[in-house]
C-alpha cells in the first residue's frame, strides 16, 4: 500500500509540474474585451489527474500548481483561490460524474456539467470580487460579466475537447507502464469529496462577503 501511495504522489507531483509548465509557456486571450483573462491548457492536466484518481486528486494538483504559478507570476491568496476555484469547479465536477458513470458518455456528461459549473461559479466570483480586487465600479463589472461568461465557456469547452482526445491514450500508457494501478484509480469517498468542495465553497463565500463589505464601506 505504501508503494502504491508513493506512486500516486509521484504522478500527482509530475502532473502539478506539467500543469505549471504549460501555464507558463502557453497563454492566449480568447475574448478581446477581457484581455486580462488568458487561456492556458493547465486544466487538461488537472482533468487527466481527476479522471484517473477522482476529484480530490484534481483539487490537489490544482492547489499545488496554482501555488507554484504564484512563484513565477506573483500574486496573493485571492489569485490562488480564484485559480483553484476556476479549475476545480470545472474539473472536480467532471471527475466526480465520470467516476460515477465510468464511460465515454459519462466523461462527456461530466465535462458538459463541469463547463456549466465553471461558467456559473466564475461569473458569481467576478461579480463579488472583481470590484474589490481591481477597484472597478460595480456597473463596469456588470458590463463585463457576459464576456467573462463567454471566456470561461470557451476555456472549458476547449479543454473538454482536448481531454476527450488525450485522456484514454495517456491513461492506457500510464497503466501499461505500471505507474498507475487500477486499484488506485477508484472512486473517492463521498465524505472526502464533499469536504474538498465544502472547503472551496466556504472560502469563496468568505471572500465574497469580505469583498462586498469592502465595496459597501
Secondary structure, DSSP 8 states (H G I E B T S, - for coil): -HHHHHHHHHHHHHHHHHHHHHHHH--EES-GGGTT-EE-THHHHHHHHHHHH-HHHHHHHHHHHHHHHHHHH---HHHHHHHHHHHHHHHHHHHHHHHHS-SHHHHHHHHHHHHHHHHHHHHHHHHHHHHHHS---HHHHHHHHHHHHHHHHHHHHHHHHHHHHHHHHHHHHHHHHTSS-TTTSS---HHHHHHHHHHHHHHHHHHHHHHHHHHH-
